[in-house]
Amino acid sequence: MAPNLPGVFAVQCPNPRCRKFMLVEEHDRDKVVPCLLCKTPIRVGSGSASPLSSKATPPPRR
C-alpha cells in the first residue's frame, strides 16, 4: 500500500452492553466518533500505541 493513501482500522465500542466493532477511516484519528449502534462517543486513538494495548474511552456516566 502506498504511504499517502488513507486506510481504515477497527475500533470497539466501550459500552459494555454494545461492544460493537466498526471500521473507522484514517482521517478520524484523534477525534471522537459515535458508535453506529448505540451512539456512545468513542475516542479514536492516534495510532502510536499498539492496538492490543490501547484502551477505548469508557461510556459517559449518567
C-alpha positions in Angstrom: 0.0 0.0 0.0 1.3 3.5 -0.8 2.2 5.6 2.3 -0.1 8.5 1.5 -3.3 6.5 0.8 -6.0 6.7 3.6 -6.6 3.5 5.5 -9.2 2.0 7.8 -8.9 0.3 11.1 -11.2 -1.3 13.6 -12.4 0.2 16.9 -14.7 -1.3 19.6 -17.5 0.5 21.4 -16.6 0.9 25.1 -20.2 0.4 26.2 -20.4 -3.0 27.9 -23.9 -3.5 26.6 -22.8 -2.9 23.0 -19.1 -3.7 22.3 -19.7 -3.4 18.6 -16.6 -3.4 16.3 -16.7 -0.9 13.5 -14.3 0.4 10.8 -13.0 4.0 11.2 -11.1 5.9 8.5 -7.6 7.3 8.9 -8.9 10.9 8.9 -10.9 10.2 12.1 -7.8 9.6 14.2 -7.6 11.8 17.3 -11.3 12.5 17.1 -14.5 11.4 18.9 -16.9 9.4 16.7 -20.3 7.9 17.8 -20.9 4.2 17.9 -23.0 3.2 14.9 -25.3 1.1 17.0 -25.7 2.8 20.5 -24.3 6.2 19.7 -21.8 6.1 22.6 -18.9 8.5 21.9 -15.7 6.7 21.0 -12.3 8.5 21.2 -10.3 7.2 18.3 -6.6 6.9 19.2 -3.6 8.4 17.5 -2.2 5.0 16.5 1.1 5.5 18.2 0.3 2.7 20.7 -0.2 -0.9 19.6 -3.9 -1.8 19.1 -3.8 -4.5 21.7 -2.6 -2.1 24.4 -4.7 0.9 23.7 -7.9 1.3 25.7 -11.1 2.9 24.5 -12.8 5.7 26.3 -15.3 4.5 28.8 -19.0 5.4 28.3 -20.2 8.6 29.9 -21.7 8.4 33.4 -25.3 9.3 33.8 
